[in-house]
Amino acid sequence: MSETTALSLTRQAIVIALVVGGPMLVLSLVVGLVISIFQTTTQLNEQTLTFVPKIVAVAVAALIFGPFMLQTLLRFASGILGNLSGYLH
């Protein structure tokens, strides 16, 4: 395997990781920001108020974006495994 091939595979893996994890991370960020603004305006400092909505939001995002994430990962893995003999030379 040449250096350019290894760098290309690494770049693809990083992009896939960002695309797969991005929707859940962005949704968690938005929910956390909304809850923080709510806590600031009401001066309510309850720790469980920050975690429970984020967990629910991430679970909902996993249900909604799950097929897309699975399809993306399967496409990447099948591309890697399909070209495995080419990478070994």
Order of alpha helices (4+ residues) and beta strands (2+ residues): alpha-alpha-alpha
